Amino acid sequence: MNKKNNKAIRYITTVLIIIVLFCLGIFIYSYSQLNKIKSTKLPEEEAAPKETPVQVKDDSGKEQNAHKVTNILFLGVDKLENASDSIMILSLDDTSKTVKMTSIMRDSYVFFGKDKINKINYAYHYGGPALSVKTVNDSFNMDIKDYIKVDFAALHKIIDSLGGVDIDIKKEEVDIINFYIRDIAAIEKITPQPVTKPGLQRLSGLQAVAYTRIRYVGNQDYERTERQRRVLKLLFEKVKDVSLLSLPSIASNITPYLETSLDKGEMLSLGSKLISYGKKAIAESRVPYDGYKSDAMINDIYYMKWDRDKNIELLHKFIYLD
């Protein structure tokens, strides 16, 4: 497999989280499928979460009581390059009964050591899920205890199992989405299904994955993350409406692509919690925040530098308050 094809899959990012959201919601009905998930506990010495209670302040600077929140790190992993190109904090807020998702920009600068690539997505390369959790906890003063890792290969299958998604394709997006469709089809050894015209249309799993990878149309990487969140929201709404009779078979197709530090009881508990929240919209955020980051070139490599104190303040306000 050549370098071009290796790079083709690295742009599949935050939308992968829907796989996990979907599974958590259906496991309560499909307990037997949990046996298919690879369970790997985090070594405490490598990824021990912080025990200090999170302190948050409102817009006036007044200290507030933090909501009761369960945070889990999600990693969308490209096995070919051994990197986590999707890094996201999923927060289940029991106080407001809300699901919150925070994407972490993969070029965010952290320090692993001299002569290393000091981007946050390289934590997985250097130390797998354990170092990924530890790096996010240390960098953003978080209290994450668990992770769920998703194989990129599952995404188009999940979308197809839910009947595809309806997306309004812009005229300028048609050529580039077809380029990515051909690229993914070659890697996955499946028949490409080109988009023939712009406008609102039903996208297959292959087409939707290609849509989430579009990067050089519009506002570069930032608009790409908007596309990913758009697909994610559509999938999440579909998950809520899936027939109970079809849940076990769909779950069976998803679980082989997951790995987690959660045990069966914890997964069932989280699934029940997610269902109890109802159909509330997902709240979303991205870190580093605009105005508190800057571009930097170090040894001819691009990095995103960021104001640690201000970004932590804004992130904690989003996760631990309304």
Secondary structure by P-SEA (a helix, b strand, c coil): ccccccccccccccccaaaaaaaaacccccccccccbbbbbccccccccccccbbbbccccbbbbbcbbbbbbbbbcccccccccbbbbbbbcccccbbbbbbccccbbbbcccccccccccccccccaaaaaaaaaaacccccccbbbbcccaaaaaaaaacbbbbbccccaaaaaaaaaaaaaaaacbbbbbbccccbbbbcaaaaaaaaacccccccaaaaaaaaaaaaaaaaaaaaaccccaaaaaaaaccccccccccaaaaaaaaaaaaaacccccccccccccccbbbbbcccbbbbbbbaaaaaaaaaaacccc
